[in-house]
Amino acid sequence: MPTLYLNHGLRIYINNREKGHNKPHVHVLYRDEDYSFAFDGEQLAGGKLPRKQLKEVRLYLENHQDYLNELWQSDF
């Protein structure tokens, strides 16, 4: 499971081997909390991410749609 982005205390990674997850998503680790976001920016799980970090996550997702979809479908 490669780390895709690491900045300002955020770690964004993808795990396409999870069972039972139909909606493509990334995991976001911030201050020892785990959040999940769909590729379209919808938050799927986790508490309230601070506004600055939420904006950064959504900007990353918006700018990397093709790459994220390729990873989701790959066998890494």
Protein Blocks (a to p, Z undefined) as FASTA:
>chain_A
ZZfbdcehiacdddfkbghiabgcddddeehiacdddfkopafbdcdddfklmmmmmmmm
mmmmmmmmmmmmmcZZ
